[in-house]
Amino acid sequence: MGFQQGLSGLNSASAQLDTIGNNVSNASTVGFKSSRTEFGDLFSTSFYGVANTSAGIGSQVSGVTQSFSAGNITPTGRSLDLAINNNGFFIVRQNPTSSTGSLAYTRNGQFQVDKDGYIVNGNDRLQGWMANNGVVTQGPVTDLKLQTNLISPAATTKVSMGVNLDSRLSAPTVTPLNPTNTNSFNWSNAAQVYDSLGNQHNLTLYYVKGTPTATGTPWTVTAYVDGSPASGTNTYTMNYDTSGNLITTTSTTPPTPIAPFSVTFSPTPVNGSSAPVTFTVDYTGSTQVAQASGTPTETVDGYAPGTLSSMNIDTHGNIMASFSNGQNKVIGQVALATFTNSQGLQNEGGNRWQQTLQSGVPAYNAPGSGNAGTVQSQALEDSNVDLTAELVNMITAQRFYQANAQTIKTEDTLMQTIINL
């Protein structure tokens, strides 16, 4: 009888239509992976090597497998939207407030920040490694959390200035130095420095040209902070050779390096910081040539307190935070999981998969290392469903269903003929 074969075919076709319908319904689901229904035949059993000449007894669904091919990547402009290029899964912790929260794996990179500062996808927290003073040490993965509090201030410890002093200038006509009298110095420049509480102070440096000699030209630098002379020794002498280069060693054997200029000042009590601040001014790379005096390069460490203003994630998953005081800091790194057999993962819905014995244990790597792909921020991975192909498959499955229904109808006609004999 053909009822069994037709019925099994109807069940198989129905399962195939269910799979196609699920693919079509998730054609716009971020990170979704399409599935296909795989069939096997049912055949009557042969014993003791006796040839079996009977027809098969139908078909069966041997499995529904997923395709983990990558979907198209679409830019979104949101800094916490992430897409994976090539291999790997984001790691998320489900029910993070519970002691039994388990890890799951997803390609859905629609992340955001919750009220506690954690990077989440729905209620699941993204996993990775937090940085310590800007350095990431890989180990067990943990919940990634943005630094939403103030970044502490830092006092200035070093000012680097690559200045040029105009060799065409003559020594001042007025001595000693008086900042209110421009005839007592040749040139001045300034920088912003900070005390231990992040208060900003104005550093002004006055340059006075000395009398040139056969070996070079001396320049005296005097440091003022907030309009007053710096504490202790506030002057420093730079010497330039006849080629206009700064002489940085004394003529001893071996040559002795010349120490950078050390400046100390004490903030006024009204600023709340009474501890003296000492920093160095390094003039390495400075010159004295026939060009207007200027400061081509200047760097100053130390900064005021700041709050998180923006963030960016690079291709290796490093989370770079930018603060309102102009500082940038790595605060963490996204981790990716890879599996020996991705097909062995258990789909639990919600764009999440669970590890199984068939998938093997996950390997956790930074993006771009091991066999993990890189990540792209401000973008999302689209579903890998080929809608055109699915609609064609739907027509084929419908014909498959109709043909099996016709088999049952034909068998019913034959049965009716036999009954009417």
TORKOL-4160 file (C-alpha; in steps of 0.2 Angstrom, whole numbers, padded with zeros to 4 digits, m for minus):
421
<pt num="1" X="0000" Y="0000" Z="0000"/>
<pt num="2" X="0006" Y="0018" Z="m0004"/>
<pt num="3" X="m0002" Y="0026" Z="0011"/>
<pt num="4" X="0013" Y="0024" Z="0022"/>
<pt num="5" X="0025" Y="0031" Z="0009"/>
<pt num="6" X="0013" Y="0046" Z="0005"/>
<pt num="7" X="0010" Y="0050" Z="0023"/>
<pt num="8" X="0029" Y="0050" Z="0027"/>
<pt num="9" X="0031" Y="0061" Z="0012"/>
<pt num="10" X="0018" Y="0073" Z="0018"/>
<pt num="11" X="0026" Y="0074" Z="0035"/>
<pt num="12" X="0043" Y="0077" Z="0027"/>
<pt num="13" X="0036" Y="0090" Z="0016"/>
<pt num="14" X="0027" Y="0098" Z="0030"/>
<pt num="15" X="0044" Y="0099" Z="0040"/>
<pt num="16" X="0052" Y="0107" Z="0025"/>
<pt num="17" X="0039" Y="0120" Z="0024"/>
<pt num="18" X="0041" Y="0124" Z="0042"/>
<pt num="19" X="0059" Y="0126" Z="0040"/>
<pt num="20" X="0057" Y="0137" Z="0025"/>
<pt num="21" X="0044" Y="0147" Z="0034"/>
<pt num="22" X="0055" Y="0150" Z="0049"/>
<pt num="23" X="0069" Y="0156" Z="0038"/>
<pt num="24" X="0058" Y="0168" Z="0029"/>
<pt num="25" X="0051" Y="0175" Z="0045"/>
<pt num="26" X="0068" Y="0178" Z="0051"/>
<pt num="27" X="0075" Y="0186" Z="0035"/>
<pt num="28" X="0077" Y="0203" Z="0044"/>
<pt num="29" X="0083" Y="0196" Z="0061"/>
<pt num="30" X="0101" Y="0202" Z="0065"/>
<pt num="31" X="0113" Y="0188" Z="0066"/>
<pt num="32" X="0101" Y="0174" Z="0061"/>
<pt num="33" X="0107" Y="0158" Z="0053"/>
<pt num="34" X="0096" Y="0149" Z="0040"/>
<pt num="35" X="0092" Y="0131" Z="0042"/>
<pt num="36" X="0088" Y="0117" Z="0029"/>
<pt num="37" X="0078" Y="0101" Z="0032"/>
<pt num="38" X="0088" Y="0085" Z="0027"/>
<pt num="39" X="0079" Y="0069" Z="0023"/>
<pt num="40" X="0083" Y="0050" Z="0023"/>
<pt num="41" X="0074" Y="0036" Z="0016"/>
<pt num="42" X="0065" Y="0022" Z="0025"/>
<pt num="43" X="0068" Y="0004" Z="0018"/>
<pt num="44" X="0061" Y="m0012" Z="0024"/>
<pt num="45" X="0074" Y="m0023" Z="0032"/>
<pt num="46" X="0083" Y="m0038" Z="0024"/>
<pt num="47" X="0088" Y="m0052" Z="0035"/>
<pt num="48" X="0102" Y="m0065" Z="0033"/>
<pt num="49" X="0109" Y="m0058" Z="0017"/>
<pt num="50" X="0092" Y="m0062" Z="0008"/>
<pt num="51" X="0090" Y="m0049" Z="m0006"/>
<pt num="52" X="0076" Y="m0037" Z="m0003"/>
<pt num="53" X="0066" Y="m0033" Z="m0018"/>
<pt num="54" X="0052" Y="m0023" Z="m0010"/>
<pt num="55" X="0049" Y="m0004" Z="m0012"/>
<pt num="56" X="0054" Y="0007" Z="0002"/>
<pt num="57" X="0042" Y="0013" Z="0015"/>
<pt num="58" X="0044" Y="0032" Z="0013"/>
<pt num="59" X="0055" Y="0046" Z="0019"/>
<pt num="60" X="0060" Y="0053" Z="0036"/>
<pt num="61" X="0067" Y="0069" Z="0042"/>
<pt num="62" X="0085" Y="0065" Z="0047"/>
<pt num="63" X="0089" Y="0082" Z="0053"/>
<pt num="64" X="0087" Y="0101" Z="0052"/>
<pt num="65" X="0104" Y="0109" Z="0051"/>
<pt num="66" X="0110" Y="0127" Z="0051"/>
<pt num="67" X="0121" Y="0136" Z="0039"/>
<pt num="68" X="0134" Y="0147" Z="0049"/>
<pt num="69" X="0139" Y="0157" Z="0033"/>
<pt num="70" X="0141" Y="0175" Z="0036"/>
<pt num="71" X="0128" Y="0188" Z="0032"/>
<pt num="72" X="0130" Y="0205" Z="0025"/>
<pt num="73" X="0137" Y="0218" Z="0036"/>
<pt num="74" X="0126" Y="0234" Z="0037"/>
<pt num="75" X="0133" Y="0250" Z="0045"/>
<pt num="76" X="0122" Y="0258" Z="0058"/>
<pt num="77" X="0132" Y="0272" Z="0066"/>
<pt num="78" X="0129" Y="0266" Z="0084"/>
<pt num="79" X="0146" Y="0263" Z="0093"/>
<pt num="80" X="0140" Y="0248" Z="0102"/>
<pt num="81" X="0133" Y="0239" Z="0087"/>
<pt num="82" X="0146" Y="0225" Z="0083"/>
<pt num="83" X="0147" Y="0213" Z="0068"/>
<pt num="84" X="0159" Y="0198" Z="0067"/>
<pt num="85" X="0169" Y="0196" Z="0051"/>
<pt num="86" X="0172" Y="0177" Z="0048"/>
<pt num="87" X="0173" Y="0165" Z="0062"/>
<pt num="88" X="0167" Y="0166" Z="0080"/>
<pt num="89" X="0152" Y="0170" Z="0092"/>
<pt num="90" X="0149" Y="0184" Z="0105"/>
<pt num="91" X="0149" Y="0177" Z="0123"/>
<pt num="92" X="0134" Y="0183" Z="0134"/>
<pt num="93" X="0130" Y="0178" Z="0152"/>
<pt num="94" X="0111" Y="0174" Z="0154"/>
<pt num="95" X="0102" Y="0179" Z="0170"/>
<pt num="96" X="0118" Y="0188" Z="0176"/>
<pt num="97" X="0111" Y="0193" Z="0193"/>
<pt num="98" X="0108" Y="0174" Z="0197"/>
<pt num="99" X="0122" Y="0163" Z="0203"/>
<pt num="100" X="0116" Y="0150" Z="0190"/>
<pt num="101" X="0118" Y="0162" Z="0175"/>
<pt num="102" X="0125" Y="0152" Z="0161"/>
<pt num="103" X="0135" Y="0157" Z="0146"/>
<pt num="104" X="0127" Y="0157" Z="0128"/>
<pt num="105" X="0134" Y="0162" Z="0111"/>
<pt num="106" X="0127" Y="0173" Z="0098"/>
<pt num="107" X="0130" Y="0183" Z="0082"/>
<pt num="108" X="0118" Y="0196" Z="0087"/>
<pt num="109" X="0128" Y="0212" Z="0090"/>
<pt num="110" X="0114" Y="0224" Z="0095"/>
<pt num="111" X="0122" Y="0229" Z="0112"/>
<pt num="112" X="0119" Y="0244" Z="0123"/>
<pt num="113" X="0122" Y="0250" Z="0141"/>
<pt num="114" X="0111" Y="0246" Z="0155"/>
<pt num="115" X="0108" Y="0257" Z="0170"/>
<pt num="116" X="0122" Y="0249" Z="0180"/>
<pt num="117" X="0135" Y="0252" Z="0165"/>
<pt num="118" X="0136" Y="0234" Z="0159"/>
<pt num="119" X="0136" Y="0231" Z="0140"/>
<pt num="120" X="0120" Y="0220" Z="0137"/>
<pt num="121" X="0110" Y="0212" Z="0123"/>
<pt num="122" X="0093" Y="0212" Z="0131"/>
<pt num="123" X="0096" Y="0205" Z="0148"/>
<pt num="124" X="0112" Y="0196" Z="0143"/>
<pt num="125" X="0129" Y="0204" Z="0148"/>
<pt num="126" X="0143" Y="0204" Z="0135"/>
<pt num="127" X="0158" Y="0195" Z="0141"/>
<pt num="128" X="0177" Y="0199" Z="0139"/>
<pt num="129" X="0191" Y="0205" Z="0149"/>
<pt num="130" X="0192" Y="0221" Z="0159"/>
<pt num="131" X="0208" Y="0232" Z="0158"/>
<pt num="132" X="0218" Y="0237" Z="0173"/>
<pt num="133" X="0226" Y="0254" Z="0170"/>
<pt num="134" X="0223" Y="0253" Z="0152"/>
<pt num="135" X="0231" Y="0235" Z="0151"/>
<pt num="136" X="0221" Y="0220" Z="0146"/>
<pt num="137" X="0226" Y="0203" Z="0154"/>
<pt num="138" X="0217" Y="0188" Z="0146"/>
<pt num="139" X="0210" Y="0175" Z="0158"/>
<pt num="140" X="0192" Y="0169" Z="0163"/>
<pt num="141" X="0179" Y="0180" Z="0154"/>
<pt num="142" X="0169" Y="0192" Z="0164"/>
<pt num="143" X="0155" Y="0205" Z="0162"/>
<pt num="144" X="0161" Y="0220" Z="0152"/>
<pt num="145" X="0156" Y="0236" Z="0161"/>
<pt num="146" X="0159" Y="0254" Z="0155"/>
<pt num="147" X="0168" Y="0266" Z="0167"/>
<pt num="148" X="0154" Y="0279" Z="0170"/>
<pt num="149" X="0162" Y="0287" Z="0185"/>
<pt num="150" X="0174" Y="0301" Z="0185"/>
<pt num="151" X="0192" Y="0298" Z="0179"/>
<pt num="152" X="0203" Y="0304" Z="0192"/>
<pt num="153" X="0215" Y="0319" Z="0189"/>
<pt num="154" X="0233" Y="0317" Z="0187"/>
<pt num="155" X="0247" Y="0330" Z="0192"/>
<pt num="156" X="0259" Y="0336" Z="0178"/>
<pt num="157" X="0276" Y="0327" Z="0179"/>
<pt num="158" X="0283" Y="0331" Z="0162"/>
<pt num="159" X="0282" Y="0345" Z="0149"/>
<pt num="160" X="0291" Y="0342" Z="0132"/>
<pt num="161" X="0294" Y="0357" Z="0121"/>
<pt num="162" X="0303" Y="0357" Z="0104"/>
<pt num="163" X="0306" Y="0376" Z="0102"/>
<pt num="164" X="0315" Y="0386" Z="0090"/>
<pt num="165" X="0324" Y="0402" Z="0096"/>
<pt num="166" X="0327" Y="0415" Z="0083"/>
<pt num="167" X="0346" Y="0416" Z="0080"/>
<pt num="168" X="0344" Y="0434" Z="0073"/>
<pt num="169" X="0338" Y="0441" Z="0089"/>
<pt num="170" X="0350" Y="0452" Z="0100"/>
<pt num="171" X="0352" Y="0451" Z="0119"/>
<pt num="172" X="0339" Y="0461" Z="0128"/>
<pt num="173" X="0343" Y="0480" Z="0132"/>
<pt num="174" X="0335" Y="0479" Z="0149"/>
<pt num="175" X="0341" Y="0468" Z="0164"/>
<pt num="176" X="0336" Y="0459" Z="0175"/>
<pt num="177" X="0320" Y="0450" Z="0168"/>
<pt num="178" X="0304" Y="0458" Z="0171"/>
<pt num="179" X="0289" Y="0450" Z="0163"/>
<pt num="180" X="0280" Y="0466" Z="0162"/>
<pt num="181" X="0294" Y="0474" Z="0152"/>
<pt num="182" X="0295" Y="0466" Z="0134"/>
<pt num="183" X="0313" Y="0474" Z="0132"/>
<pt num="184" X="0319" Y="0462" Z="0146"/>
<pt num="185" X="0317" Y="0446" Z="0137"/>
<pt num="186" X="0317" Y="0440" Z="0119"/>
<pt num="187" X="0302" Y="0428" Z="0118"/>
<pt num="188" X="0290" Y="0419" Z="0129"/>
<pt num="189" X="0279" Y="0404" Z="0127"/>
<pt num="190" X="0266" Y="0395" Z="0138"/>
<pt num="191" X="0258" Y="0378" Z="0143"/>
<pt num="192" X="0244" Y="0372" Z="0154"/>
<pt num="193" X="0249" Y="0361" Z="0169"/>
<pt num="194" X="0239" Y="0353" Z="0183"/>
<pt num="195" X="0240" Y="0350" Z="0201"/>
<pt num="196" X="0235" Y="0334" Z="0210"/>
<pt num="197" X="0217" Y="0339" Z="0211"/>
<pt num="198" X="0216" Y="0343" Z="0192"/>
<pt num="199" X="0216" Y="0362" Z="0194"/>
<pt num="200" X="0224" Y="0370" Z="0179"/>
<pt num="201" X="0239" Y="0382" Z="0181"/>
<pt num="202" X="0247" Y="0393" Z="0168"/>
<pt num="203" X="0266" Y="0390" Z="0165"/>
<pt num="204" X="0275" Y="0404" Z="0156"/>
<pt num="205" X="0293" Y="0402" Z="0150"/>
<pt num="206" X="0303" Y="0418" Z="0147"/>
<pt num="207" X="0319" Y="0416" Z="0135"/>
<pt num="208" X="0334" Y="0428" Z="0136"/>
<pt num="209" X="0348" Y="0427" Z="0124"/>
<pt num="210" X="0365" Y="0428" Z="0130"/>
<pt num="211" X="0382" Y="0433" Z="0122"/>
<pt num="212" X="0387" Y="0421" Z="0108"/>
<pt num="213" X="0404" Y="0413" Z="0109"/>
<pt num="214" X="0415" Y="0403" Z="0097"/>
<pt num="215" X="0407" Y="0387" Z="0103"/>
<pt num="216" X="0389" Y="0392" Z="0103"/>
<pt num="217" X="0375" Y="0403" Z="0111"/>
<pt num="218" X="0367" Y="0402" Z="0128"/>
<pt num="219" X="0349" Y="0406" Z="0132"/>
<pt num="220" X="0342" Y="0408" Z="0149"/>
<pt num="221" X="0325" Y="0401" Z="0153"/>
<pt num="222" X="0314" Y="0407" Z="0167"/>
<pt num="223" X="0298" Y="0399" Z="0173"/>
<pt num="224" X="0283" Y="0408" Z="0180"/>
<pt num="225" X="0267" Y="0399" Z="0186"/>
<pt num="226" X="0251" Y="0409" Z="0188"/>
<pt num="227" X="0261" Y="0425" Z="0186"/>
<pt num="228" X="0273" Y="0421" Z="0200"/>
<pt num="229" X="0291" Y="0414" Z="0199"/>
<pt num="230" X="0292" Y="0396" Z="0201"/>
<pt num="231" X="0298" Y="0389" Z="0218"/>
<pt num="232" X="0317" Y="0386" Z="0221"/>
<pt num="233" X="0328" Y="0387" Z="0206"/>
<pt num="234" X="0317" Y="0394" Z="0192"/>
<pt num="235" X="0330" Y="0397" Z="0179"/>
<pt num="236" X="0339" Y="0386" Z="0166"/>
<pt num="237" X="0352" Y="0389" Z="0153"/>
<pt num="238" X="0352" Y="0381" Z="0136"/>
<pt num="239" X="0367" Y="0381" Z="0125"/>
<pt num="240" X="0366" Y="0379" Z="0106"/>
<pt num="241" X="0381" Y="0375" Z="0095"/>
<pt num="242" X="0386" Y="0384" Z="0079"/>
<pt num="243" X="0374" Y="0373" Z="0069"/>
<pt num="244" X="0359" Y="0379" Z="0079"/>
<pt num="245" X="0357" Y="0362" Z="0088"/>
<pt num="246" X="0354" Y="0361" Z="0107"/>
<pt num="247" X="0369" Y="0354" Z="0116"/>
<pt num="248" X="0363" Y="0340" Z="0127"/>
<pt num="249" X="0379" Y="0334" Z="0135"/>
<pt num="250" X="0394" Y="0341" Z="0144"/>
<pt num="251" X="0411" Y="0339" Z="0137"/>
<pt num="252" X="0417" Y="0325" Z="0150"/>
<pt num="253" X="0423" Y="0308" Z="0146"/>
<pt num="254" X="0412" Y="0300" Z="0144"/>
<pt num="255" X="0400" Y="0314" Z="0140"/>
<pt num="256" X="0387" Y="0318" Z="0154"/>
<pt num="257" X="0369" Y="0320" Z="0149"/>
<pt num="258" X="0362" Y="0337" Z="0154"/>
<pt num="259" X="0346" Y="0335" Z="0165"/>
<pt num="260" X="0330" Y="0342" Z="0159"/>
<pt num="261" X="0324" Y="0359" Z="0167"/>
<pt num="262" X="0315" Y="0355" Z="0184"/>
<pt num="263" X="0301" Y="0367" Z="0189"/>
<pt num="264" X="0292" Y="0367" Z="0206"/>
<pt num="265" X="0277" Y="0377" Z="0211"/>
<pt num="266" X="0264" Y="0377" Z="0226"/>
<pt num="267" X="0246" Y="0379" Z="0222"/>
<pt num="268" X="0237" Y="0392" Z="0232"/>
<pt num="269" X="0226" Y="0386" Z="0246"/>
<pt num="270" X="0210" Y="0392" Z="0237"/>
<pt num="271" X="0213" Y="0378" Z="0225"/>
<pt num="272" X="0212" Y="0365" Z="0238"/>
<pt num="273" X="0229" Y="0357" Z="0234"/>
<pt num="274" X="0243" Y="0363" Z="0245"/>
<pt num="275" X="0256" Y="0350" Z="0240"/>
<pt num="276" X="0270" Y="0356" Z="0229"/>
<pt num="277" X="0270" Y="0351" Z="0211"/>
<pt num="278" X="0286" Y="0347" Z="0202"/>
<pt num="279" X="0288" Y="0343" Z="0184"/>
<pt num="280" X="0302" Y="0343" Z="0171"/>
<pt num="281" X="0303" Y="0353" Z="0155"/>
<pt num="282" X="0312" Y="0343" Z="0142"/>
<pt num="283" X="0319" Y="0354" Z="0127"/>
<pt num="284" X="0325" Y="0339" Z="0117"/>
<pt num="285" X="0324" Y="0343" Z="0098"/>
<pt num="286" X="0325" Y="0362" Z="0101"/>
<pt num="287" X="0334" Y="0373" Z="0088"/>
<pt num="288" X="0341" Y="0390" Z="0086"/>
<pt num="289" X="0340" Y="0395" Z="0068"/>
<pt num="290" X="0336" Y="0411" Z="0058"/>
<pt num="291" X="0317" Y="0408" Z="0059"/>
<pt num="292" X="0304" Y="0416" Z="0070"/>
<pt num="293" X="0304" Y="0409" Z="0088"/>
<pt num="294" X="0290" Y="0396" Z="0090"/>
<pt num="295" X="0285" Y="0380" Z="0098"/>
<pt num="296" X="0283" Y="0367" Z="0084"/>
<pt num="297" X="0279" Y="0353" Z="0096"/>
<pt num="298" X="0272" Y="0352" Z="0114"/>
<pt num="299" X="0266" Y="0338" Z="0125"/>
<pt num="300" X="0260" Y="0340" Z="0143"/>
<pt num="301" X="0255" Y="0325" Z="0154"/>
<pt num="302" X="0243" Y="0328" Z="0168"/>
<pt num="303" X="0225" Y="0332" Z="0167"/>
<pt num="304" X="0209" Y="0337" Z="0175"/>
<pt num="305" X="0195" Y="0325" Z="0181"/>
<pt num="306" X="0183" Y="0320" Z="0167"/>
<pt num="307" X="0168" Y="0310" Z="0163"/>
<pt num="308" X="0165" Y="0297" Z="0149"/>
<pt num="309" X="0160" Y="0306" Z="0133"/>
<pt num="310" X="0161" Y="0293" Z="0120"/>
<pt num="311" X="0168" Y="0276" Z="0116"/>
<pt num="312" X="0174" Y="0266" Z="0101"/>
<pt num="313" X="0178" Y="0247" Z="0099"/>
<pt num="314" X="0192" Y="0243" Z="0087"/>
<pt num="315" X="0194" Y="0227" Z="0076"/>
<pt num="316" X="0203" Y="0218" Z="0090"/>
<pt num="317" X="0188" Y="0221" Z="0102"/>
<pt num="318" X="0198" Y="0234" Z="0112"/>
<pt num="319" X="0185" Y="0246" Z="0120"/>
<pt num="320" X="0192" Y="0263" Z="0120"/>
<pt num="321" X="0184" Y="0276" Z="0131"/>
<pt num="322" X="0186" Y="0295" Z="0128"/>
<pt num="323" X="0183" Y="0307" Z="0142"/>
<pt num="324" X="0178" Y="0325" Z="0143"/>
<pt num="325" X="0196" Y="0330" Z="0148"/>
<pt num="326" X="0203" Y="0324" Z="0132"/>
<pt num="327" X="0210" Y="0308" Z="0139"/>
<pt num="328" X="0208" Y="0291" Z="0130"/>
<pt num="329" X="0209" Y="0274" Z="0139"/>
<pt num="330" X="0207" Y="0256" Z="0135"/>
<pt num="331" X="0194" Y="0249" Z="0148"/>
<pt num="332" X="0191" Y="0232" Z="0141"/>
<pt num="333" X="0191" Y="0220" Z="0127"/>
<pt num="334" X="0178" Y="0209" Z="0119"/>
<pt num="335" X="0180" Y="0190" Z="0119"/>
<pt num="336" X="0175" Y="0179" Z="0105"/>
<pt num="337" X="0171" Y="0160" Z="0106"/>
<pt num="338" X="0175" Y="0147" Z="0093"/>
<pt num="339" X="0170" Y="0129" Z="0092"/>
<pt num="340" X="0177" Y="0114" Z="0083"/>
<pt num="341" X="0160" Y="0109" Z="0077"/>
<pt num="342" X="0148" Y="0124" Z="0076"/>
<pt num="343" X="0135" Y="0112" Z="0069"/>
<pt num="344" X="0134" Y="0104" Z="0086"/>
<pt num="345" X="0128" Y="0119" Z="0095"/>
<pt num="346" X="0110" Y="0118" Z="0102"/>
<pt num="347" X="0099" Y="0133" Z="0096"/>
<pt num="348" X="0089" Y="0139" Z="0111"/>
<pt num="349" X="0081" Y="0153" Z="0102"/>
<pt num="350" X="0083" Y="0172" Z="0105"/>
<pt num="351" X="0098" Y="0171" Z="0093"/>
<pt num="352" X="0108" Y="0161" Z="0106"/>
<pt num="353" X="0116" Y="0144" Z="0105"/>
<pt num="354" X="0122" Y="0133" Z="0119"/>
<pt num="355" X="0137" Y="0122" Z="0120"/>
<pt num="356" X="0135" Y="0103" Z="0118"/>
<pt num="357" X="0145" Y="0087" Z="0118"/>
<pt num="358" X="0144" Y="0087" Z="0099"/>
<pt num="359" X="0150" Y="0106" Z="0098"/>
<pt num="360" X="0165" Y="0103" Z="0109"/>
<pt num="361" X="0171" Y="0116" Z="0122"/>
<pt num="362" X="0173" Y="0134" Z="0116"/>
<pt num="363" X="0190" Y="0142" Z="0114"/>
<pt num="364" X="0190" Y="0160" Z="0120"/>
<pt num="365" X="0201" Y="0172" Z="0110"/>
<pt num="366" X="0203" Y="0191" Z="0107"/>
<pt num="367" X="0196" Y="0196" Z="0090"/>
<pt num="368" X="0209" Y="0193" Z="0076"/>
<pt num="369" X="0218" Y="0180" Z="0086"/>
<pt num="370" X="0218" Y="0161" Z="0085"/>
<pt num="371" X="0205" Y="0156" Z="0073"/>
<pt num="372" X="0193" Y="0170" Z="0078"/>
<pt num="373" X="0187" Y="0183" Z="0066"/>
<pt num="374" X="0188" Y="0202" Z="0069"/>
<pt num="375" X="0174" Y="0213" Z="0074"/>
<pt num="376" X="0167" Y="0229" Z="0066"/>
<pt num="377" X="0159" Y="0242" Z="0077"/>
<pt num="378" X="0145" Y="0253" Z="0071"/>
<pt num="379" X="0138" Y="0239" Z="0060"/>
<pt num="380" X="0127" Y="0223" Z="0062"/>
<pt num="381" X="0127" Y="0207" Z="0053"/>
<pt num="382" X="0112" Y="0204" Z="0043"/>
<pt num="383" X="0103" Y="0187" Z="0042"/>
<pt num="384" X="0111" Y="0175" Z="0030"/>
<pt num="385" X="0094" Y="0170" Z="0023"/>
<pt num="386" X="0093" Y="0171" Z="0004"/>
<pt num="387" X="0075" Y="0176" Z="0002"/>
<pt num="388" X="0074" Y="0173" Z="m0017"/>
<pt num="389" X="0081" Y="0155" Z="m0014"/>
<pt num="390" X="0069" Y="0152" Z="0000"/>
<pt num="391" X="0054" Y="0157" Z="m0010"/>
<pt num="392" X="0059" Y="0145" Z="m0024"/>
<pt num="393" X="0062" Y="0131" Z="m0011"/>
<pt num="394" X="0044" Y="0135" Z="m0005"/>
<pt num="395" X="0037" Y="0132" Z="m0022"/>
<pt num="396" X="0047" Y="0115" Z="m0023"/>
<pt num="397" X="0041" Y="0110" Z="m0006"/>
<pt num="398" X="0023" Y="0114" Z="m0010"/>
<pt num="399" X="0025" Y="0103" Z="m0026"/>
<pt num="400" X="0032" Y="0089" Z="m0015"/>
<pt num="401" X="0018" Y="0090" Z="m0003"/>
<pt num="402" X="0005" Y="0090" Z="m0017"/>
<pt num="403" X="0013" Y="0075" Z="m0026"/>
<pt num="404" X="0013" Y="0065" Z="m0009"/>
<pt num="405" X="m0005" Y="0070" Z="m0007"/>
<pt num="406" X="m0009" Y="0064" Z="m0025"/>
<pt num="407" X="0000" Y="0047" Z="m0020"/>
<pt num="408" X="m0013" Y="0045" Z="m0006"/>
<pt num="409" X="m0027" Y="0050" Z="m0017"/>
<pt num="410" X="m0022" Y="0037" Z="m0030"/>
<pt num="411" X="m0020" Y="0024" Z="m0017"/>
<pt num="412" X="m0037" Y="0028" Z="m0011"/>
<pt num="413" X="m0044" Y="0026" Z="m0029"/>
<pt num="414" X="m0036" Y="0009" Z="m0030"/>
<pt num="415" X="m0043" Y="0004" Z="m0014"/>
<pt num="416" X="m0060" Y="0009" Z="m0019"/>
<pt num="417" X="m0059" Y="m0001" Z="m0035"/>
<pt num="418" X="m0054" Y="m0017" Z="m0026"/>
<pt num="419" X="m0069" Y="m0014" Z="m0014"/>
<pt num="420" X="m0081" Y="m0012" Z="m0028"/>
<pt num="421" X="m0076" Y="m0028" Z="m0037"/>
